[in-house]
Amino acid sequence: SAVISQKPSRDICQRGTSLTIQCQVDSQVTMMFWYRQQPGQSLTLIATANQGSEATYESGFVIDKFPISRPNLTFSTLTVSNMSPEDSSIYLCSVADMNTEAFFGQGTRLTVV
Amino acid sequence: LAKTTQPISMDSYEGQEVNITCSHNNIATNDYITWYQQFPSQGPRFIIQGYKTKVTNEVASLFIPADRKSSTLSLPRVSLSDTAVYYCLVGPRGSGTYKYIFGTGTRLKVLA
């Protein structure tokens, strides 16, 4: 199974600022995803992080707000830009490979004040 | 990707068997059924995955009828530590596409 490390685990940020979340996997993986989980809610897929190319965003999420990088097969970042209190959520990184289930990181708890 | 429907919440007592049913009427031929467990402040954790009939591991069993339009996760003899949210997901496996769409999940509360 893949071991996923997310940093930071939590942060409190001022509105209008940006936060970059890192996701590091202990092995090369084909697929990396970013999810958002608002308090008491289910997970919502933000985007698929594509290695060496632009991320693929789901409906309702745009690159200007959530820029994503994936420079190699073990690392990705998600930036939450120009934050507002509505961005307060848990952000989760997920990875998967051929013929394996998806693994999730512990998440980054973001509070915007 | 197939949409899933689960009960929002369930209560059970310690030592009982818990069965959580998931409906996925639009499941595709190459879709697998996967269940995840999520504790507060943690990411979802894989429990079990199956395609048809019955799958059992050390944690749970998964029952899938022939038409595959539903599935049942069975947790034997639950304990307080099984209190969590359980998600049923369907999606293809082996194609490199694991874009899981999460439904509401079932919030299981185990009582002493």
gemmi code that builds the backbone of each chain (N, CA, C; Angstrom):
import gemmi

chains = {
    "A": [
        ("SER", (0.829, -1.193, 0.000), (0.000, 0.000, 0.000), (0.868, 1.249, 0.000)),
        ("ALA", (0.366, 2.305, -0.601), (1.102, 3.556, -0.691), (0.984, 4.346, 0.611)),
        ("VAL", (2.091, 4.968, 0.999), (2.080, 5.840, 2.174), (2.113, 7.280, 1.686)),
        ("ILE", (1.146, 8.052, 2.109), (0.987, 9.419, 1.634), (1.244, 10.390, 2.777)),
        ("SER", (2.060, 11.369, 2.513), (2.347, 12.401, 3.500), (1.849, 13.732, 2.974)),
        ("GLN", (0.983, 14.378, 3.740), (0.468, 15.683, 3.362), (1.014, 16.730, 4.328)),
        ("LYS", (1.394, 17.868, 3.758), (1.855, 18.967, 4.583), (1.267, 20.275, 4.102)),
        ("PRO", (0.857, 21.187, 4.964), (0.777, 20.990, 6.412), (-0.432, 20.134, 6.788)),
        ("SER", (-0.465, 19.681, 8.017), (-1.632, 18.903, 8.468), (-2.801, 19.831, 8.775)),
        ("ARG", (-2.471, 21.036, 9.183), (-3.499, 22.039, 9.420), (-2.891, 23.421, 9.347)),
        ("ASP", (-3.741, 24.403, 9.076), (-3.275, 25.783, 9.031), (-4.453, 26.730, 9.200)),
        ("ILE", (-4.153, 27.871, 9.743), (-5.126, 28.951, 9.864), (-4.584, 30.103, 9.046)),
        ("CYS", (-5.360, 30.565, 8.084), (-4.866, 31.567, 7.149), (-5.786, 32.775, 7.102)),
        ("GLN", (-5.214, 33.899, 6.738), (-5.984, 35.125, 6.576), (-6.655, 35.128, 5.220)),
        ("ARG", (-7.844, 35.680, 5.174), (-8.529, 35.789, 3.888), (-7.705, 36.609, 2.925)),
        ("GLY", (-7.773, 36.235, 1.655), (-7.025, 36.939, 0.628), (-5.643, 36.370, 0.366)),
        ("THR", (-5.179, 35.510, 1.246), (-3.858, 34.901, 1.057), (-3.998, 33.559, 0.350)),
        ("SER", (-2.883, 32.918, 0.092), (-2.867, 31.614, -0.582), (-2.103, 30.609, 0.265)),
        ("LEU", (-2.477, 29.367, 0.138), (-1.805, 28.282, 0.843), (-1.506, 27.159, -0.135)),
        ("THR", (-0.297, 26.654, -0.087), (0.078, 25.518, -0.922), (0.201, 24.274, -0.060)),
        ("ILE", (-0.495, 23.236, -0.468), (-0.502, 21.955, 0.234), (0.315, 20.961, -0.570)),
        ("GLN", (1.156, 20.227, 0.124), (2.017, 19.265, -0.543), (1.555, 17.841, -0.289)),
        ("CYS", (1.711, 17.008, -1.291), (1.377, 15.585, -1.186), (2.563, 14.779, -1.704)),
        ("GLN", (3.133, 13.992, -0.824), (4.302, 13.177, -1.163), (3.948, 11.706, -0.975)),
        ("VAL", (4.238, 10.893, -1.984), (3.951, 9.459, -1.922), (5.270, 8.709, -1.871)),
        ("ASP", (5.254, 7.562, -1.181), (6.500, 6.826, -0.993), (6.846, 5.929, -2.185)),
        ("SER", (6.024, 5.950, -3.227), (6.311, 5.171, -4.417), (5.682, 5.865, -5.622)),
        ("GLN", (6.144, 5.520, -6.797), (5.585, 6.133, -7.993), (4.162, 5.633, -8.219)),
        ("VAL", (3.280, 6.533, -8.534), (1.883, 6.182, -8.765), (1.403, 6.814, -10.057)),
        ("THR", (0.455, 6.146, -10.673), (-0.078, 6.653, -11.937), (-0.991, 7.852, -11.718)),
        ("MET", (-1.902, 7.698, -10.780), (-2.951, 8.706, -10.612), (-2.805, 9.432, -9.274)),
        ("MET", (-2.987, 10.735, -9.323), (-3.059, 11.529, -8.103), (-4.259, 12.455, -8.211)),
        ("PHE", (-4.999, 12.567, -7.122), (-6.211, 13.368, -7.110), (-6.198, 14.296, -5.899)),
        ("TRP", (-6.978, 15.362, -6.008), (-7.206, 16.251, -4.871), (-8.704, 16.348, -4.604)),
        ("TYR", (-9.054, 16.190, -3.324), (-10.444, 16.261, -2.895), (-10.592, 17.368, -1.846)),
        ("ARG", (-11.816, 17.824, -1.710), (-12.162, 18.752, -0.643), (-13.297, 18.125, 0.166)),
        ("GLN", (-13.211, 18.280, 1.470), (-14.267, 17.777, 2.344), (-14.657, 18.882, 3.310)),
        ("GLN", (-15.809, 19.456, 3.098), (-16.293, 20.501, 3.980), (-16.846, 19.884, 5.252)),
        ("PRO", (-16.896, 20.644, 6.317), (-17.286, 20.089, 7.622), (-18.585, 19.294, 7.566)),
        ("GLY", (-18.530, 18.051, 8.014), (-19.712, 17.202, 8.075), (-20.206, 16.701, 6.730)),
        ("GLN", (-19.448, 16.962, 5.685), (-19.885, 16.580, 4.343), (-19.029, 15.451, 3.770)),
        ("SER", (-19.449, 14.990, 2.605), (-18.689, 13.962, 1.904), (-17.527, 14.598, 1.141)),
        ("LEU", (-16.758, 13.778, 0.478), (-15.627, 14.273, -0.293), (-16.086, 14.714, -1.678)),
        ("THR", (-15.513, 15.806, -2.148), (-15.775, 16.312, -3.489), (-14.459, 16.368, -4.251)),
        ("LEU", (-14.444, 15.764, -5.424), (-13.233, 15.750, -6.232), (-12.994, 17.123, -6.838)),
        ("ILE", (-11.789, 17.636, -6.616), (-11.419, 18.926, -7.191), (-10.823, 18.733, -8.578)),
        ("ALA", (-9.813, 17.858, -8.642), (-9.109, 17.692, -9.916), (-8.222, 16.465, -9.888)),
        ("THR", (-7.851, 16.058, -11.080), (-6.848, 15.010, -11.276), (-5.532, 15.696, -11.603)),
        ("ALA", (-4.496, 15.369, -10.853), (-3.177, 15.961, -11.094), (-2.446, 15.114, -12.122)),
        ("ASN", (-2.132, 15.691, -13.231), (-1.485, 14.971, -14.329), (0.007, 15.281, -14.348)),
        ("GLN", (0.804, 14.251, -14.403), (2.244, 14.432, -14.395), (2.714, 15.052, -15.700)),
        ("GLY", (3.345, 16.199, -15.586), (3.907, 16.860, -16.749), (2.927, 17.645, -17.594)),
        ("SER", (1.685, 17.752, -17.152), (0.712, 18.536, -17.915), (-0.295, 19.165, -16.960)),
        ("GLU", (-1.168, 19.976, -17.517), (-2.140, 20.690, -16.689), (-3.129, 19.717, -16.047)),
        ("ALA", (-3.551, 20.040, -14.850), (-4.513, 19.208, -14.141), (-5.873, 19.243, -14.835)),
        ("THR", (-6.658, 18.218, -14.590), (-8.015, 18.129, -15.126), (-8.988, 18.443, -14.021)),
        ("TYR", (-9.724, 19.537, -14.159), (-10.588, 20.018, -13.097), (-12.025, 19.530, -13.271)),
        ("GLU", (-12.675, 19.306, -12.139), (-14.084, 18.945, -12.131), (-14.928, 20.204, -12.223)),
        ("SER", (-16.176, 19.982, -12.555), (-17.099, 21.103, -12.672), (-17.164, 21.883, -11.358)),
        ("GLY", (-17.043, 23.173, -11.457), (-17.112, 24.024, -10.280), (-15.763, 24.403, -9.707)),
        ("PHE", (-14.706, 23.836, -10.257), (-13.348, 24.130, -9.796), (-12.521, 24.629, -10.974)),
        ("VAL", (-11.751, 25.694, -10.736), (-10.977, 26.290, -11.813), (-9.515, 26.425, -11.409)),
        ("ILE", (-8.691, 26.474, -12.428), (-7.248, 26.495, -12.212), (-6.791, 27.760, -11.496)),
        ("ASP", (-7.437, 28.877, -11.757), (-7.011, 30.121, -11.126), (-7.192, 30.072, -9.606)),
        ("LYS", (-8.200, 29.358, -9.172), (-8.485, 29.252, -7.746), (-7.688, 28.118, -7.096)),
        ("PHE", (-7.529, 27.032, -7.821), (-6.861, 25.837, -7.273), (-5.760, 25.352, -8.213)),
        ("PRO", (-4.713, 26.129, -8.386), (-3.620, 25.658, -9.244), (-2.961, 24.410, -8.656)),
        ("ILE", (-2.659, 23.472, -9.533), (-2.100, 22.181, -9.129), (-0.840, 21.921, -9.934)),
        ("SER", (0.148, 21.399, -9.253), (1.360, 20.957, -9.948), (1.596, 19.489, -9.674)),
        ("ARG", (2.237, 18.827, -10.641), (2.664, 17.440, -10.444), (3.926, 17.245, -11.255)),
        ("PRO", (5.054, 17.599, -10.667), (6.323, 17.539, -11.403), (6.844, 16.128, -11.642)),
        ("ASN", (6.431, 15.168, -10.836), (6.877, 13.790, -11.033), (5.810, 12.823, -10.525)),
        ("LEU", (6.142, 11.542, -10.500), (5.153, 10.519, -10.161), (4.972, 10.300, -8.666)),
        ("THR", (5.649, 11.080, -7.830), (5.509, 10.897, -6.381), (5.098, 12.159, -5.643)),
        ("PHE", (4.897, 13.254, -6.344), (4.694, 14.529, -5.663), (3.686, 15.397, -6.400)),
        ("SER", (2.858, 16.089, -5.616), (1.912, 17.037, -6.188), (1.646, 18.140, -5.166)),
        ("THR", (1.271, 19.305, -5.661), (0.847, 20.382, -4.776), (-0.489, 20.928, -5.234)),
        ("LEU", (-1.256, 21.366, -4.265), (-2.517, 22.069, -4.503), (-2.406, 23.415, -3.808)),
        ("THR", (-2.679, 24.487, -4.537), (-2.703, 25.818, -3.942), (-4.141, 26.299, -3.866)),
        ("VAL", (-4.521, 26.787, -2.720), (-5.817, 27.424, -2.555), (-5.541, 28.923, -2.581)),
        ("SER", (-6.015, 29.592, -3.626), (-5.645, 30.983, -3.860), (-6.716, 31.956, -3.383)),
        ("ASN", (-6.257, 33.135, -3.006), (-7.169, 34.224, -2.637), (-8.293, 33.690, -1.738)),
        ("MET", (-7.895, 33.145, -0.627), (-8.827, 32.393, 0.230), (-9.902, 33.258, 0.872)),
        ("SER", (-11.042, 32.650, 1.038), (-12.156, 33.241, 1.779), (-12.600, 32.224, 2.827)),
        ("PRO", (-13.401, 32.632, 3.788), (-13.865, 31.671, 4.806), (-14.559, 30.444, 4.213)),
        ("GLU", (-15.162, 30.593, 3.039), (-15.844, 29.459, 2.399), (-14.872, 28.375, 1.954)),
        ("ASP", (-13.601, 28.689, 1.905), (-12.587, 27.702, 1.550), (-12.151, 26.863, 2.743)),
        ("SER", (-12.670, 27.169, 3.905), (-12.335, 26.372, 5.088), (-12.852, 24.954, 4.902)),
        ("SER", (-11.953, 24.013, 4.846), (-12.292, 22.621, 4.552), (-11.108, 21.751, 4.900)),
        ("ILE", (-11.315, 20.462, 4.710), (-10.188, 19.531, 4.717), (-9.882, 19.213, 3.264)),
        ("TYR", (-8.608, 19.311, 2.914), (-8.168, 19.002, 1.557), (-7.374, 17.697, 1.603)),
        ("LEU", (-7.766, 16.760, 0.749), (-7.166, 15.432, 0.788), (-6.530, 15.078, -0.545)),
        ("CYS", (-5.384, 14.471, -0.458), (-4.685, 13.924, -1.608), (-4.989, 12.431, -1.696)),
        ("SER", (-5.176, 11.939, -2.890), (-5.440, 10.523, -3.102), (-4.580, 10.025, -4.251)),
        ("VAL", (-4.153, 8.774, -4.151), (-3.339, 8.188, -5.211), (-3.885, 6.822, -5.568)),
        ("ALA", (-3.624, 6.401, -6.787), (-4.051, 5.078, -7.234), (-3.140, 4.647, -8.376)),
        ("ASP", (-3.137, 3.347, -8.587), (-2.347, 2.806, -9.683), (-3.129, 1.684, -10.344)),
        ("MET", (-2.607, 1.142, -11.393), (-3.307, 0.094, -12.113), (-3.556, -1.082, -11.178)),
        ("ASN", (-4.810, -1.533, -11.162), (-5.197, -2.717, -10.390), (-4.976, -2.589, -8.888)),
        ("THR", (-5.027, -1.366, -8.377), (-4.990, -1.187, -6.923), (-6.136, -0.273, -6.522)),
        ("GLU", (-6.478, -0.330, -5.251), (-7.464, 0.603, -4.752), (-6.819, 1.969, -4.559)),
        ("ALA", (-7.628, 2.973, -4.322), (-7.123, 4.317, -4.067), (-6.735, 4.461, -2.600)),
        ("PHE", (-5.647, 5.197, -2.359), (-5.205, 5.498, -1.003), (-5.329, 6.995, -0.774)),
        ("PHE", (-5.614, 7.336, 0.471), (-5.830, 8.735, 0.814), (-4.839, 9.193, 1.868)),
        ("GLY", (-4.451, 10.452, 1.764), (-3.663, 11.063, 2.810), (-4.535, 11.418, 3.996)),
        ("GLN", (-3.896, 11.903, 5.052), (-4.632, 12.245, 6.265), (-5.384, 13.553, 6.132)),
        ("GLY", (-5.046, 14.323, 5.113), (-5.758, 15.565, 4.892), (-5.076, 16.773, 5.510)),
        ("THR", (-5.424, 17.930, 4.974), (-4.966, 19.221, 5.503), (-6.194, 20.005, 5.923)),
        ("ARG", (-6.266, 20.299, 7.188), (-7.412, 21.060, 7.712), (-7.103, 22.545, 7.605)),
        ("LEU", (-7.854, 23.215, 6.755), (-7.640, 24.637, 6.506), (-8.763, 25.457, 7.107)),
        ("THR", (-8.383, 26.456, 7.876), (-9.343, 27.417, 8.426), (-8.960, 28.796, 7.919)),
        ("VAL", (-9.904, 29.466, 7.304), (-9.659, 30.809, 6.784), (-10.417, 31.810, 7.655)),
        ("VAL", (-9.693, 32.782, 8.164), (-10.309, 33.769, 9.070), (-10.264, 35.181, 8.469)),
    ],
    "B": [
        ("LEU", (-19.697, 7.896, -14.345), (-19.499, 7.070, -13.166), (-20.835, 6.868, -12.469)),
        ("ALA", (-21.070, 5.635, -11.994), (-22.356, 5.305, -11.397), (-22.565, 6.076, -10.107)),
        ("LYS", (-23.779, 6.507, -9.895), (-24.144, 7.180, -8.662), (-24.582, 6.131, -7.656)),
        ("THR", (-24.245, 6.367, -6.400), (-24.599, 5.414, -5.355), (-25.535, 6.046, -4.362)),
        ("THR", (-26.363, 5.220, -3.757), (-27.306, 5.661, -2.733), (-27.167, 4.757, -1.531)),
        ("GLN", (-26.960, 5.385, -0.368), (-26.808, 4.647, 0.887), (-27.677, 5.300, 1.953)),
        ("PRO", (-27.988, 4.552, 3.008), (-28.673, 5.205, 4.132), (-27.753, 6.247, 4.748)),
        ("ILE", (-28.316, 7.334, 5.191), (-27.526, 8.423, 5.746), (-26.865, 8.010, 7.056)),
        ("SER", (-27.600, 7.282, 7.868), (-27.057, 6.906, 9.175), (-27.643, 5.590, 9.654)),
        ("MET", (-26.900, 4.948, 10.552), (-27.345, 3.707, 11.178), (-26.782, 3.656, 12.585)),
        ("ASP", (-27.571, 3.060, 13.481), (-27.096, 2.807, 14.835), (-27.041, 1.301, 15.059)),
        ("SER", (-26.081, 0.873, 15.842), (-25.984, -0.537, 16.184), (-25.393, -0.656, 17.579)),
        ("TYR", (-25.452, -1.847, 18.125), (-24.858, -2.100, 19.418), (-23.628, -2.974, 19.265)),
        ("GLU", (-22.752, -2.842, 20.204), (-21.540, -3.657, 20.188), (-21.871, -5.139, 20.077)),
        ("GLY", (-21.083, -5.847, 19.285), (-21.260, -7.279, 19.153), (-22.241, -7.700, 18.075)),
        ("GLN", (-23.006, -6.751, 17.560), (-23.968, -7.079, 16.516), (-23.300, -7.070, 15.143)),
        ("GLU", (-23.956, -7.747, 14.212), (-23.541, -7.678, 12.819), (-24.257, -6.500, 12.175)),
        ("VAL", (-23.511, -5.730, 11.390), (-24.093, -4.563, 10.726), (-24.019, -4.771, 9.220)),
        ("ASN", (-25.134, -4.544, 8.581), (-25.199, -4.638, 7.128), (-25.580, -3.285, 6.547)),
        ("ILE", (-24.755, -2.755, 5.685), (-25.020, -1.475, 5.036), (-25.201, -1.745, 3.546)),
        ("THR", (-26.357, -1.370, 3.046), (-26.671, -1.621, 1.641), (-26.462, -0.370, 0.807)),
        ("CYS", (-25.967, -0.573, -0.384), (-25.706, 0.512, -1.327), (-26.387, 0.191, -2.652)),
        ("SER", (-27.096, 1.156, -3.201), (-27.724, 0.985, -4.515), (-26.890, 1.671, -5.579)),
        ("HIS", (-26.679, 0.994, -6.673), (-25.919, 1.559, -7.800), (-26.529, 1.027, -9.079)),
        ("ASN", (-27.717, 1.524, -9.394), (-28.504, 0.996, -10.507), (-27.832, 1.146, -11.861)),
        ("ASN", (-26.985, 2.163, -12.001), (-26.363, 2.423, -13.302), (-24.937, 1.900, -13.409)),
        ("ILE", (-24.619, 0.904, -12.632), (-23.259, 0.365, -12.638), (-22.903, -0.170, -14.019)),
        ("ALA", (-21.702, 0.128, -14.464), (-21.245, -0.308, -15.778), (-20.557, -1.661, -15.685)),
        ("THR", (-20.430, -2.296, -16.827), (-19.879, -3.644, -16.886), (-18.482, -3.731, -16.278)),
        ("ASN", (-17.666, -2.712, -16.473), (-16.302, -2.773, -15.980), (-16.108, -2.083, -14.624)),
        ("ASP", (-17.202, -1.738, -13.981), (-17.116, -1.096, -12.662), (-16.935, -2.116, -11.551)),
        ("TYR", (-16.097, -1.770, -10.597), (-15.971, -2.510, -9.360), (-16.678, -1.743, -8.243)),
        ("ILE", (-16.985, -2.438, -7.180), (-17.631, -1.833, -6.012), (-16.616, -1.829, -4.877)),
        ("THR", (-16.406, -0.643, -4.330), (-15.375, -0.476, -3.304), (-15.974, 0.249, -2.106)),
        ("TRP", (-15.609, -0.197, -0.935), (-16.078, 0.431, 0.295), (-14.887, 1.012, 1.062)),
        ("TYR", (-15.109, 2.229, 1.561), (-14.116, 2.910, 2.371), (-14.721, 3.273, 3.724)),
        ("GLN", (-13.845, 3.386, 4.695), (-14.209, 3.781, 6.053), (-13.462, 5.073, 6.381)),
        ("GLN", (-14.167, 6.015, 6.989), (-13.505, 7.255, 7.363), (-13.814, 7.616, 8.809)),
        ("PHE", (-12.755, 7.764, 9.591), (-12.871, 8.268, 10.948), (-12.685, 9.777, 10.928)),
        ("PRO", (-13.183, 10.462, 11.951), (-13.003, 11.920, 12.005), (-11.528, 12.305, 11.936)),
        ("SER", (-11.255, 13.342, 11.180), (-9.903, 13.894, 11.036), (-8.916, 12.926, 10.370)),
        ("GLN", (-9.443, 11.957, 9.633), (-8.573, 11.055, 8.878), (-9.069, 10.927, 7.452)),
        ("GLY", (-8.187, 10.510, 6.559), (-8.611, 10.227, 5.208), (-9.325, 8.893, 5.129)),
        ("PRO", (-10.122, 8.671, 4.106), (-10.805, 7.382, 3.948), (-9.804, 6.242, 3.854)),
        ("ARG", (-10.227, 5.108, 4.410), (-9.377, 3.917, 4.405), (-10.099, 2.799, 3.689)),
        ("PHE", (-9.417, 2.126, 2.788), (-9.991, 1.022, 2.022), (-10.415, -0.109, 2.947)),
        ("ILE", (-11.631, -0.638, 2.709), (-12.109, -1.793, 3.464), (-12.114, -3.035, 2.588)),
        ("ILE", (-12.840, -2.951, 1.452), (-13.039, -4.134, 0.648), (-13.476, -3.731, -0.749)),
        ("GLN", (-13.194, -4.601, -1.703), (-13.585, -4.352, -3.084), (-14.037, -5.648, -3.715)),
        ("GLY", (-15.059, -5.551, -4.589), (-15.532, -6.752, -5.265), (-16.165, -6.422, -6.598)),
        ("TYR", (-16.355, -7.480, -7.391), (-17.014, -7.317, -8.687), (-18.362, -8.038, -8.704)),
        ("LYS", (-18.388, -9.253, -8.198), (-19.642, -9.993, -8.142), (-19.578, -11.029, -7.024)),
        ("THR", (-20.708, -11.587, -6.720), (-20.926, -12.608, -5.681), (-20.461, -12.124, -4.316)),
        ("LYS", (-19.522, -12.842, -3.707), (-19.136, -12.522, -2.337), (-17.630, -12.408, -2.204)),
        ("VAL", (-17.223, -11.405, -1.451), (-15.811, -11.220, -1.136), (-15.696, -11.074, 0.372)),
        ("THR", (-14.710, -11.715, 0.935), (-14.508, -11.632, 2.382), (-13.034, -11.389, 2.678)),
        ("ASN", (-12.785, -10.488, 3.629), (-11.427, -10.335, 4.137), (-11.485, -10.326, 5.659)),
        ("GLU", (-10.401, -9.947, 6.293), (-10.337, -10.031, 7.756), (-11.207, -8.976, 8.438)),
        ("VAL", (-11.671, -8.019, 7.677), (-12.435, -6.914, 8.256), (-13.933, -7.018, 7.972)),
        ("ALA", (-14.287, -7.410, 6.753), (-15.683, -7.341, 6.335), (-15.967, -8.348, 5.229)),
        ("SER", (-17.253, -8.434, 4.905), (-17.688, -9.200, 3.737), (-18.493, -8.274, 2.839)),
        ("LEU", (-18.437, -8.553, 1.566), (-19.171, -7.765, 0.579), (-20.004, -8.724, -0.260)),
        ("PHE", (-21.309, -8.473, -0.254), (-22.233, -9.313, -0.997), (-22.757, -8.530, -2.196)),
        ("ILE", (-22.654, -9.135, -3.359), (-23.088, -8.479, -4.592), (-23.998, -9.451, -5.340)),
        ("PRO", (-25.270, -9.082, -5.551), (-26.178, -9.970, -6.277), (-25.812, -10.035, -7.755)),
        ("ALA", (-26.455, -10.949, -8.452), (-26.116, -11.203, -9.843), (-26.299, -9.973, -10.733)),
        ("ASP", (-27.325, -9.161, -10.461), (-27.548, -8.002, -11.325), (-26.612, -6.840, -10.988)),
        ("ARG", (-25.903, -6.918, -9.890), (-24.888, -5.937, -9.459), (-25.459, -4.538, -9.261)),
        ("LYS", (-26.737, -4.396, -9.135), (-27.326, -3.069, -8.956), (-27.325, -2.626, -7.505)),
        ("SER", (-26.879, -3.488, -6.639), (-26.740, -3.125, -5.242), (-25.610, -3.952, -4.637)),
        ("SER", (-25.210, -3.583, -3.453), (-24.228, -4.377, -2.731), (-24.440, -4.152, -1.238)),
        ("THR", (-23.968, -5.099, -0.449), (-24.125, -4.997, 1.001), (-22.794, -5.235, 1.678)),
        ("LEU", (-22.391, -4.263, 2.466), (-21.202, -4.406, 3.291), (-21.629, -4.977, 4.625)),
        ("SER", (-20.994, -6.054, 5.025), (-21.331, -6.694, 6.289), (-20.140, -6.613, 7.240)),
        ("LEU", (-20.384, -6.027, 8.404), (-19.353, -5.910, 9.439), (-19.736, -6.837, 10.590)),
        ("PRO", (-18.969, -7.876, 10.829), (-19.336, -8.838, 11.868), (-18.962, -8.320, 13.256)),
        ("ARG", (-19.848, -8.451, 14.198), (-19.553, -8.153, 15.597), (-18.841, -6.804, 15.767)),
        ("VAL", (-19.573, -5.743, 15.497), (-18.970, -4.416, 15.549), (-18.614, -4.029, 16.983)),
        ("SER", (-17.621, -3.152, 17.067), (-17.222, -2.591, 18.354), (-17.335, -1.071, 18.278)),
        ("LEU", (-17.129, -0.411, 19.404), (-17.232, 1.049, 19.440), (-16.288, 1.691, 18.431)),
        ("SER", (-15.155, 1.062, 18.197), (-14.168, 1.620, 17.281), (-14.587, 1.543, 15.817)),
        ("ASP", (-15.677, 0.889, 15.544), (-16.195, 0.842, 14.169), (-17.092, 2.030, 13.860)),
        ("THR", (-17.315, 2.877, 14.837), (-18.082, 4.103, 14.609), (-17.316, 4.974, 13.611)),
        ("ALA", (-17.936, 5.221, 12.454), (-17.257, 5.902, 11.359), (-18.272, 6.159, 10.257)),
        ("VAL", (-17.818, 6.806, 9.207), (-18.621, 6.963, 8.004), (-18.135, 5.951, 6.974)),
        ("TYR", (-19.067, 5.265, 6.351), (-18.745, 4.232, 5.369), (-19.249, 4.669, 3.998)),
        ("TYR", (-18.346, 4.654, 3.036), (-18.661, 5.094, 1.683), (-18.634, 3.916, 0.713)),
        ("CYS", (-19.644, 3.855, -0.115), (-19.721, 2.887, -1.201), (-19.383, 3.628, -2.490)),
        ("LEU", (-18.461, 3.101, -3.254), (-18.042, 3.735, -4.494), (-18.043, 2.710, -5.618)),
        ("VAL", (-18.357, 3.167, -6.804), (-18.234, 2.293, -7.973), (-17.383, 2.992, -9.020)),
        ("GLY", (-16.582, 2.206, -9.705), (-15.727, 2.779, -10.723), (-14.892, 1.696, -11.379)),
        ("PRO", (-14.321, 1.995, -12.527), (-13.522, 1.006, -13.235), (-12.183, 0.764, -12.561)),
        ("ARG", (-11.670, -0.393, -12.764), (-10.383, -0.765, -12.199), (-9.528, -1.324, -13.311)),
        ("GLY", (-8.263, -0.979, -13.276), (-7.376, -1.520, -14.286), (-7.251, -0.638, -15.501)),
        ("SER", (-8.096, 0.378, -15.600), (-8.006, 1.278, -16.739), (-7.166, 2.492, -16.408)),
        ("GLY", (-6.757, 2.600, -15.154), (-6.011, 3.776, -14.732), (-6.917, 4.932, -14.371)),
        ("THR", (-8.206, 4.674, -14.342), (-9.155, 5.744, -14.022), (-9.774, 5.448, -12.667)),
        ("TYR", (-9.382, 6.190, -11.652), (-9.911, 5.971, -10.316), (-10.548, 7.249, -9.802)),
        ("LYS", (-11.296, 7.898, -10.670), (-11.896, 9.170, -10.312), (-13.174, 8.898, -9.527)),
        ("TYR", (-12.987, 8.488, -8.300), (-14.136, 8.137, -7.495), (-14.992, 9.347, -7.171)),
        ("ILE", (-16.286, 9.184, -7.309), (-17.244, 10.203, -6.915), (-17.912, 9.717, -5.644)),
        ("PHE", (-17.704, 10.440, -4.573), (-18.233, 10.033, -3.282), (-19.680, 10.464, -3.128)),
        ("GLY", (-20.494, 9.545, -2.618), (-21.863, 9.873, -2.240), (-21.879, 10.379, -0.813)),
        ("THR", (-23.035, 10.328, -0.217), (-23.202, 10.868, 1.138), (-22.523, 10.022, 2.191)),
        ("GLY", (-22.387, 8.728, 1.919), (-21.851, 7.823, 2.922), (-22.894, 7.483, 3.971)),
        ("THR", (-22.593, 6.477, 4.773), (-23.453, 6.061, 5.883), (-22.703, 6.280, 7.181)),
        ("ARG", (-23.289, 7.082, 8.041), (-22.666, 7.354, 9.335), (-23.120, 6.290, 10.322)),
        ("LEU", (-22.223, 5.382, 10.654), (-22.523, 4.294, 11.583), (-22.098, 4.687, 12.985)),
        ("LYS", (-23.027, 4.547, 13.896), (-22.736, 4.791, 15.303), (-22.941, 3.501, 16.072)),
        ("VAL", (-21.902, 3.045, 16.721), (-21.978, 1.822, 17.511), (-22.115, 2.218, 18.971)),
        ("LEU", (-23.141, 1.685, 19.581), (-23.461, 2.016, 20.971), (-23.048, 0.887, 21.912)),
        ("ALA", (-22.687, 1.266, 23.110), (-22.277, 0.266, 24.102), (-23.470, -0.494, 24.667)),
    ],
}
model = gemmi.Model(1)
for chain_id, residues in chains.items():
    chain = gemmi.Chain(chain_id)
    for i, (resn, *xyz) in enumerate(residues, 1):
        res = gemmi.Residue()
        res.name, res.seqid = resn, gemmi.SeqId(i, " ")
        for name, pos in zip(("N", "CA", "C"), xyz):
            atom = gemmi.Atom()
            atom.name, atom.element = name, gemmi.Element(name[0])
            atom.pos, atom.b_iso = gemmi.Position(*pos), 0.0
            res.add_atom(atom)
        chain.add_residue(res)
    model.add_chain(chain)
structure = gemmi.Structure()
structure.add_model(model)
structure.setup_entities()
